[in-house]
Amino acid sequence: MSLFTPLSFPDIVGFTAMSQSCSPYEVMQFLHVLFSKFDRLVDLDSRLWKVETIGDAFMLAAGLSTDDDDDNNDHDDDDDGEEKSVMGSMKKRAEKASCAMAAVSFGKAVLDEASNHLMPNGKECQIRAGVHTGDVCSGVVGSRMPRYCLFGDTVNTAS
């Protein structure tokens, strides 16, 4: 279980109408070029994780590698254990806030990147982007073409 995980689902404004007026190849090629640029943005920040693309949406999580279950395993049994506990808690909160800021920065970057692209129908590409934070459960689902997935109400709300 990953606690306080920022999620973002940037998607393309007008995608359905555009895809109805263009060939499937044009739509796929457009998404490939745009999402490859988004992939490069993810690669710039180790706190970001591309989960998957779903149609015209790019699912991103921040801070999934943070191990929230080990909050109490860093403490020594000496007299300053309480001080270490407080410092550890403050560090965890700072890391979580940093991950949320990374997700917001990614959202801003995809808005900028999209403005450099035209959709196949000739219209400027515009993106809706937002971030929602909460608890998620992650794992690989299935054995034939297995997929890494995130579950929880946070995923539903973010999308």
Salt bridges, closest charged atoms under 4 A:
ASP11 OD2 - ARG128 NH2 2.85
ASP39 OD1 - LYS50 NZ 2.95
ASP45 OD2 - ARG47 NH2 2.69
GLU52 OE1 - ARG147 NH2 1.97
ASP68 OD1 - LYS96 NZ 3.17
ASP76 OD2 - LYS84 NZ 2.57
GLU113 OE2 - HIS117 NE2 2.67
